[in-house]
Amino acid sequence: MKVYKVKVNGKVYEVEVEAVDEVNGSIAAPAAPAVTVEHKEAVQGDKIIAAPITGKVMEVKVKVGDMVKKGQTVAIIEAMKLENEIQSAYEGKVVDILVSAGSDIRNKDAMIVLE
């Protein structure tokens, strides 16, 4: 999946484009891989670290049980051929990690839950 910016009538739009295959005159998109991961339900008071950009998760630098400080790098996301360090806006204990290295992520998707 690639992300492009398109300007239409002076307004800029962000567009995600995915490659597809033509089979017998019809278009077939590749099947999305099934993901079966159990996650803890977020409860009131939990702090959610969300992705600030759309891209691919290159590395998660914390694990469940780790204590995170405000400003600490918790993950690296590749977007437009650049590696971006994602820093925590909160302090707390990691109780759930919702992404893994290699997974695609969209802007504002939850990545890590702190308690």
Sequence and secondary structure as in RCSB ss.txt:
>XXXX:A:sequence
MKVYKVKVNGKVYEVEVEAVDEVNGSIAAPAAPAVTVEHKEAVQGDKIIAAPITGKVMEVKVKVGDMVKKGQTVA
IIEAMKLENEIQSAYEGKVVDILVSAGSDIRNKDAMIVLE
>XXXX:A:secstr
 EEEEEEETTEEEEEEE   EEETTEEE               TT EEEE SS EEEEEE   TT EE TT EEE
EEEETTEEEEEE SS EEEEEE   TT EE TT EEEEE 
